[in-house]
Amino acid sequence: MNKPLLIGAPLSLLALAVVVLGAAHWRDARAAADLERSLVRPPRFAPFDPALLVGLPDPARRYLAAALAPRALPARSVRLTMTGRFLLGTRWRPLDATEVLAPGGLVWRADIAAGGLPVRVYDTLGPEGAAMRAWAMTLVPVARADGADVTRSAAGRVAAEMIWLPSGLLPGPGVAWEQVDADTARFRVTVADTPLAVDLTLAPSGRPTAVSMQRWGDPDGDGVFAEAPFRAELSDPRTFRGHTIPTKVRVGWGAGADFSPFMEAEITDADFSGTPE
């Protein structure tokens, strides 16, 4: 008479755990979706005028002139679709992701195949700071991070990834340009109250071939955050709605011979329309 009860109790606990974890994942997904909607904005009404670039240092002028077509409507956000691979531990794993990027914020939703299990990752930066959430099979939490260090690191990521939203680097309040050398432009922005400087290495055409900076992070994964060299190698420019951006990227920590990539990706689509999904 007692056996059904003994069997039923663990099953009930399992069902309760599934419901609780499913609800927790739903909250993370909803928070990411709400932030994404707040970041998507329509383009500026006034079309891009190359005269805006007069007076900029030569490398900055060349970069922006190559990145933005005359009369294009400067975007205030971009939705990216990408595919590639991500280094987890010592193994590269397949990656598919979407990202919404705007000055000061982002939402990156990635699906990574790890050990035969699908892992959904949410990386976000918004007015309340940054957060990282990872779920296996949408039910098992495998990683969570937030706080001041995570926010400061995410701010550096947003600044570096502005090469995918070049209209956000047009001269104006909050954007300052300077020349490092004949083929290197440096821009300074503030993201999440963090002043940041990013160097763009340019081809003679003005197309960016690399971005580099000192970024706050934990490259060794030991829980100790500090500034460290960060770099992205860029190639294969394509034009979307008058915005020309690199579509292949290798991202990693380190510089020179110490450069160690942890992600390689290809942008397969870039939507600058500012239309919410």
DOSEDO-497903 format. One line per field, with one value per residue: x, y, z of N, C-alpha, C in turn. Coordinates in pm, whole numbers, plus 50000, padded with zeros to 5 digits. Layout:
BEGIN
n_X <- c(X,...)
n_Y <- c(Y,...)
n_Z <- c(Z,...)
ca_X <- c(X,...)
ca_Y <- c(Y,...)
ca_Z <- c(Z,...)
c_X <- c(X,...)
c_Y <- c(Y,...)
c_Z <- c(Z,...)
***
This chain:
BEGIN
n_X <- c(50081,50206,50396,50327,50310,50572,50704,50572,50633,50912,50878,50697,50852,51048,50896,50818,51067,51132,50933,50998,51262,51214,51055,51242,51426,51256,51215,51472,51491,51280,51363,51586,51460,51295,51488,51612,51408,51399,51640,51633,51606,51471,51636,51828,51668,51785,51982,52310,52579,52874,53015,53015,53242,53454,53746,53804,54059,54277,54281,54041,53851,53880,53796,53520,53415,53440,53276,53014,52762,52705,52411,52289,52070,52162,52202,52069,52076,52155,52070,52221,52299,52468,52711,52933,53209,53292,53522,53523,53662,53902,53807,53662,53336,53033,52851,52567,52413,52230,52237,52158,52266,52341,52444,52587,52457,52367,52228,52302,52225,52297,52334,52498,52657,52741,52912,52721,52487,52241,52317,52195,52287,52275,52394,52397,52375,52253,52061,52059,52293,52522,52472,52525,52388,52354,52205,52147,51972,51757,51672,51856,52058,52378,52571,52615,52649,52710,52724,52964,53218,53153,52984,53161,53337,53161,53098,53337,53324,53099,53196,53412,53270,53140,53227,53049,52838,52879,52767,52715,52950,52989,53101,53027,52847,52999,53161,53491,53765,54099,54425,54645,54851,54945,54772,54603,54330,54191,53916,53725,53491,53218,53083,52836,52911,53184,53487,53636,53885,53943,54129,54145,54270,54350,54297,54442,54215,54044,53891,53832,54071,54137,54048,54156,54222,54257,54093,53864,53856,53847,54056,54186,53999,53993,53855,53966,53964,54097,54260,54332,54501,54294,54155,54026,54021,53948,53758,53639,53438,53098,52807,52520,52220,52352,52551,52869,53029,53266,53240,53353,53515,53765,53798,53966,54174,54482,54783,54973,55207,55092,54823,54514,54253,53905,53665,53531,53363,53105,52925,52609,52387,52279,52073,51978,51749,51604,51371,51155,51151)
n_Y <- c(49879,50120,50160,50304,50561,50608,50604,50807,51044,51125,51168,51380,51578,51604,51700,51944,52070,52095,52273,52500,52560,52596,52826,53007,53021,53128,53383,53493,53488,53657,53899,53955,53985,54207,54408,54407,54506,54767,54866,54869,55103,55346,55463,55772,56071,56260,56231,56084,56305,56352,56584,56613,56497,56661,56800,56594,56369,56224,55927,55860,55997,55863,55605,55640,55747,55532,55351,55449,55523,55807,55993,55782,55668,55725,55462,55381,55154,54805,54484,54181,53875,53577,53316,53053,52956,52874,52887,52664,52583,52369,52306,52371,52484,52459,52753,52960,53272,53569,53924,54231,54553,54868,55211,55201,54967,54613,54301,53972,53670,53341,53015,52733,52431,52201,51931,51762,51871,52128,52463,52763,53096,53411,53726,54041,54400,54677,54959,54881,54752,54479,54134,53781,53483,53133,52845,52499,52299,52465,52432,52369,52556,52668,52863,53180,53528,53854,54198,54457,54414,54252,54424,54633,54497,54422,54673,54740,54550,54638,54886,54805,54662,54853,54884,54748,54913,55167,55421,55506,55612,55854,56197,56387,56467,56290,56127,56105,56155,56059,56062,55791,55678,55674,55478,55411,55477,55625,55600,55754,55678,55671,55416,55273,55437,55414,55532,55476,55367,55289,55134,55146,54960,55025,54944,55072,55152,55239,55054,54871,54654,54549,54572,54701,54717,54810,54613,54557,54255,53893,53707,53462,53316,53284,53425,53667,53995,54233,54492,54404,54321,54327,54205,54213,54058,54152,54108,54068,54281,54389,54547,54686,54841,55085,55086,54978,54703,54489,54137,53903,53775,53738,53694,53774,53751,53915,54019,54061,53799,53674,53673,53520,53369,53335,53320,53274,53409,53463,53724,53690,53835,54174,54397,54714,54858,54929,54814,54653,54305)
n_Z <- c(50000,50056,49860,49613,49718,49802,49562,49430,49570,49515,49240,49241,49362,49166,48953,49062,49084,48812,48731,48887,48802,48530,48539,48640,48428,48235,48343,48315,48035,47967,48085,47926,47677,47727,47775,47527,47359,47455,47367,47089,46838,46613,46307,46286,46179,46010,45721,45671,45633,45469,45524,45793,45883,45851,45982,46155,46281,46036,46009,46145,45993,45746,45822,45902,45668,45498,45625,45627,45400,45188,45253,45380,45640,45960,46181,46506,46647,46612,46489,46503,46340,46391,46337,46437,46636,46977,47244,47498,47791,47689,47444,47126,47056,46866,46767,46762,46733,46829,46839,46987,46961,47093,47149,47459,47549,47531,47411,47404,47275,47280,47143,47235,47166,47396,47512,47404,47492,47458,47524,47640,47634,47790,47757,47888,47894,48048,48177,48446,48486,48408,48316,48313,48208,48194,48064,48059,47838,47879,48139,48339,48541,48460,48473,48623,48649,48772,48883,48980,48856,48636,48498,48433,48265,48059,47962,47831,47628,47480,47389,47222,47030,46887,46630,46481,46474,46330,46292,46545,46622,46510,46503,46791,47099,47361,47207,47114,46900,46809,46658,46636,46480,46130,46035,46240,46440,46731,46943,47200,47443,47677,47862,48057,48272,48257,48143,47827,47593,47259,47007,46656,46396,46065,45719,45409,45266,45460,45588,45887,46034,46276,46622,46933,47284,47632,47844,48109,48282,48326,48220,48280,48411,48688,48872,48939,48858,48629,48435,48101,47792,47506,47205,46871,46562,46232,45930,45587,45490,45460,45321,45466,45440,45386,45577,45630,45750,45923,45873,45956,46243,46492,46825,47125,47424,47509,47331,47028,47000,47212,47177,47222,47095,47182,47059,46737,46471,46223,46083,45964,45904,45931,46076,46042,46066,46289,46371,46591,46687)
ca_X <- c(50000,50288,50490,50293,50342,50716,50744,50509,50694,51023,50829,50638,50962,51111,50807,50825,51195,51123,50851,51070,51373,51158,51012,51361,51477,51162,51241,51594,51460,51193,51444,51667,51370,51252,51600,51631,51308,51432,51760,51605,51559,51473,51751,51813,51590,51873,52077,52452,52645,53020,53072,53028,53373,53557,53812,53844,54190,54266,54235,53900,53772,53882,53714,53378,53376,53428,53173,52880,52736,52636,52265,52235,52012,52247,52130,52094,52090,52169,52045,52316,52286,52604,52739,53077,53246,53329,53613,53484,53771,54003,53741,53578,53198,52954,52782,52473,52373,52179,52278,52112,52369,52314,52541,52560,52390,52357,52172,52360,52163,52376,52314,52628,52649,52848,52898,52598,52372,52227,52330,52153,52359,52229,52485,52322,52417,52149,52070,52080,52419,52539,52448,52544,52312,52367,52113,52152,51838,51663,51624,51962,52149,52518,52659,52549,52745,52671,52802,53041,53323,53088,52936,53276,53385,53062,53114,53445,53276,53014,53281,53485,53178,53082,53263,52929,52741,52967,52695,52726,53082,52997,53139,52917,52867,53029,53253,53611,53858,54235,54512,54758,54950,54881,54670,54537,54245,54145,53799,53697,53349,53186,52977,52806,52992,53325,53557,53704,53956,53952,54210,54108,54374,54279,54358,54445,54080,53967,53822,53904,54124,54146,54024,54232,54200,54273,53955,53849,53806,53904,54099,54227,53886,54021,53778,54040,53946,54197,54272,54415,54487,54181,54172,53942,54070,53829,53775,53520,53335,52975,52725,52380,52151,52447,52649,52965,53088,53333,53149,53425,53584,53831,53800,54040,54258,54624,54829,55090,55219,55012,54681,54452,54110,53807,53547,53542,53224,53072,52795,52534,52289,52283,51951,51991,51621,51546,51237,51153,51102)
ca_Y <- c(50000,50241,50176,50415,50688,50625,50637,50933,51160,51175,51221,51510,51672,51629,51787,52077,52128,52133,52395,52612,52596,52650,52962,53090,53046,53219,53519,53541,53513,53776,54018,53982,54035,54343,54498,54414,54599,54905,54908,54885,55239,55377,55545,55917,56123,56332,56141,56109,56402,56342,56709,56599,56440,56764,56835,56476,56315,56154,55788,55856,56038,55754,55495,55671,55765,55398,55274,55504,55576,55936,55992,55672,55710,55667,55374,55397,55019,54703,54345,54096,53729,53525,53174,53034,52861,52936,52802,52631,52502,52346,52257,52463,52438,52536,52870,53042,53378,53698,54032,54368,54644,55012,55279,55186,54845,54502,54172,53864,53541,53242,52872,52665,52286,52165,51796,51702,51941,52268,52563,52897,53200,53548,53831,54166,54523,54777,55062,54824,54681,54365,54002,53665,53366,53019,52737,52378,52247,52565,52391,52353,52671,52624,52977,53308,53630,53994,54279,54569,54368,54205,54543,54705,54417,54433,54807,54730,54475,54726,54986,54739,54616,54964,54869,54696,55022,55282,55548,55545,55673,55984,56301,56445,56453,56156,56055,56184,56082,56108,55982,55723,55685,55693,55376,55377,55580,55591,55673,55751,55683,55629,55316,55233,55524,55375,55590,55371,55405,55175,55161,55081,54948,55042,54925,55198,55188,55285,54942,54826,54517,54503,54664,54661,54803,54754,54584,54494,54119,53779,53617,53331,53247,53251,53513,53791,54090,54339,54534,54314,54347,54262,54230,54145,54066,54177,54091,54048,54384,54386,54667,54666,54971,55195,55069,54875,54650,54360,54026,53792,53827,53649,53774,53709,53827,53916,54101,54007,53654,53625,53679,53389,53387,53247,53313,53304,53417,53532,53791,53648,53940,54292,54474,54851,54927,54975,54756,54546,54175)
ca_Z <- c(50000,50066,49749,49524,49782,49802,49425,49390,49633,49434,49113,49267,49384,49036,48877,49122,49046,48671,48723,48946,48714,48407,48567,48654,48293,48170,48392,48249,47894,47959,48115,47807,47572,47762,47752,47382,47304,47493,47294,46946,46813,46469,46267,46292,46065,45918,45657,45694,45545,45488,45575,45938,45915,45836,46107,46229,46243,45908,46015,46185,45878,45649,45873,45897,45528,45439,45694,45610,45266,45188,45256,45462,45766,46064,46274,46649,46701,46508,46528,46433,46344,46371,46357,46452,46740,47104,47319,47635,47842,47585,47323,47050,47046,46768,46823,46684,46825,46783,46929,46968,47011,47087,47235,47601,47591,47438,47450,47322,47304,47207,47163,47223,47188,47489,47564,47356,47547,47415,47630,47602,47710,47780,47804,47875,47962,48041,48281,48578,48489,48320,48372,48228,48251,48103,48097,47978,47804,47932,48270,48439,48541,48461,48503,48650,48693,48764,48974,48927,48764,48514,48427,48376,48152,47951,47903,47734,47512,47400,47321,47113,46926,46812,46488,46414,46470,46306,46306,46685,46644,46443,46598,46866,47244,47411,47118,47085,46814,46798,46571,46700,46374,46000,46009,46365,46499,46866,46988,47343,47477,47814,47865,48195,48360,48246,48028,47754,47472,47168,46889,46531,46295,45938,45588,45335,45224,45574,45651,46007,46034,46414,46733,47051,47399,47765,47888,48241,48264,48398,48112,48328,48471,48828,48958,48965,48747,48612,48295,48022,47648,47440,47063,46774,46425,46152,45785,45504,45505,45380,45340,45501,45457,45384,45684,45594,45873,45908,45902,46018,46361,46589,46947,47232,47516,47476,47218,46961,47006,47324,47143,47239,47067,47245,46974,46596,46425,46099,46082,45846,45874,46018,46054,46093,46045,46414,46383,46693,46641)
c_X <- c(50085,50377,50453,50327,50492,50769,50695,50577,50815,50979,50768,50746,51032,51026,50812,50956,51194,51044,50929,51184,51323,51114,51131,51421,51386,51185,51367,51567,51376,51272,51530,51580,51325,51364,51623,51534,51343,51554,51734,51542,51563,51593,51723,51742,51681,51973,52221,52509,52796,53084,53088,53169,53486,53615,53852,53988,54176,54223,54087,53810,53765,53792,53565,53330,53359,53311,53032,52866,52671,52485,52206,52176,52092,52166,52165,52097,52106,52136,52132,52276,52423,52610,52889,53107,53302,53415,53562,53587,53879,53941,53656,53440,53123,52869,52688,52418,52306,52223,52209,52211,52325,52421,52502,52493,52392,52281,52228,52296,52231,52333,52446,52606,52767,52822,52770,52472,52363,52233,52290,52220,52295,52337,52414,52395,52309,52164,52097,52209,52418,52507,52480,52468,52330,52282,52136,52010,51727,51613,51732,52054,52294,52615,52574,52655,52683,52755,52889,53148,53264,53039,53050,53334,53291,53069,53225,53404,53192,53098,53353,53393,53106,53127,53147,52816,52817,52897,52695,52858,53099,53031,53016,52943,52895,53121,53370,53708,53997,54315,54625,54876,54875,54767,54600,54459,54200,54019,53780,53548,53335,53068,52959,52897,53141,53388,53644,53771,53976,54032,54161,54230,54305,54364,54363,54307,53997,53890,53900,53949,54140,54098,54104,54211,54250,54132,53958,53793,53880,53951,54133,54113,53907,53947,53845,54029,54056,54193,54369,54399,54375,54185,54066,54001,53951,53859,53638,53411,53218,52893,52580,52318,52249,52550,52741,53040,53166,53238,53220,53513,53645,53856,53881,54114,54403,54654,54952,55091,55136,54862,54622,54302,54022,53677,53585,53402,53215,52934,52724,52425,52304,52164,51965,51858,51561,51406,51238,51103,50963)
c_Y <- c(50127,50263,50288,50550,50713,50661,50776,51054,51212,51233,51359,51616,51706,51724,51929,52146,52174,52263,52516,52657,52653,52795,53056,53121,53143,53362,53576,53576,53638,53903,54056,54040,54177,54444,54515,54513,54743,54957,54935,55022,55266,55463,55694,55964,56189,56236,56182,56203,56392,56470,56704,56554,56541,56798,56715,56437,56226,56008,55775,55894,55927,55639,55524,55692,55630,55321,55321,55565,55713,55916,55872,55730,55646,55588,55408,55263,54924,54567,54256,53949,53672,53376,53157,52929,52937,52838,52787,52536,52491,52302,52365,52401,52521,52642,52928,53146,53493,53802,54161,54460,54787,55081,55264,55057,54736,54387,54069,53734,53436,53102,52803,52517,52244,52025,51728,51769,52082,52362,52698,52997,53334,53638,53963,54280,54626,54877,55007,54744,54561,54236,53897,53549,53255,52905,52619,52326,52336,52531,52392,52475,52624,52739,53101,53406,53768,54072,54380,54524,54323,54324,54617,54629,54427,54570,54808,54654,54563,54826,54922,54702,54729,54964,54807,54798,55152,55417,55596,55609,55803,56092,56364,56428,56308,56074,56147,56097,56144,56013,55922,55720,55690,55595,55330,55497,55533,55671,55652,55769,55646,55536,55271,55306,55490,55441,55483,55428,55279,55217,55079,55079,54941,55001,55060,55245,55249,55176,54898,54681,54462,54613,54611,54763,54734,54738,54517,54354,54018,53676,53477,53252,53209,53342,53644,53881,54195,54384,54442,54349,54263,54300,54153,54167,54061,54157,54082,54154,54360,54509,54629,54804,55088,55191,54952,54832,54522,54247,53902,53848,53713,53734,53701,53805,53818,54000,54036,53856,53593,53629,53538,53402,53287,53240,53348,53301,53490,53595,53753,53749,54052,54380,54610,54928,54981,54925,54645,54416,54148)
c_Z <- c(50000,49944,49653,49585,49779,49663,49387,49448,49554,49301,49130,49289,49253,48952,48930,49082,48901,48657,48773,48853,48582,48424,48580,48516,48219,48215,48327,48103,47878,47987,47994,47696,47600,47737,47602,47319,47337,47416,47147,46922,46663,46435,46288,46165,45962,45855,45683,45588,45570,45538,45728,45977,45902,45974,46191,46193,46119,45920,46054,46068,45774,45693,45856,45754,45459,45499,45664,45471,45277,45175,45328,45590,45880,46166,46418,46721,46584,46569,46440,46447,46311,46395,46369,46556,46859,47182,47462,47692,47736,47454,47258,47032,46942,46837,46719,46779,46752,46886,46889,47038,46990,47170,47382,47642,47486,47501,47351,47366,47217,47242,47134,47253,47274,47544,47521,47407,47490,47535,47574,47695,47684,47838,47782,47947,47939,48153,48420,48588,48396,48394,48268,48290,48149,48155,48004,47960,47858,48073,48377,48435,48552,48487,48525,48698,48678,48863,48903,48828,48631,48432,48362,48256,48033,47885,47800,47610,47421,47322,47203,46998,46854,46666,46410,46412,46446,46318,46450,46719,46566,46546,46663,47014,47282,47323,47085,47006,46822,46708,46652,46604,46241,45975,46136,46418,46637,46895,47138,47365,47624,47808,48009,48294,48357,48125,47960,47630,47388,47046,46771,46439,46159,45819,45517,45290,45336,45644,45775,45994,46176,46508,46852,47161,47525,47823,48025,48221,48348,48296,48158,48393,48617,48926,48991,48842,48748,48466,48223,47874,47588,47294,46983,46636,46330,46004,45718,45525,45411,45414,45362,45523,45467,45494,45645,45719,45843,45946,45955,46129,46440,46713,47054,47320,47470,47354,47158,46965,47118,47296,47145,47216,47142,47165,46832,46537,46292,46114,45954,45809,45975,45982,46123,46088,46173,46435,46488,46632,46698)
***
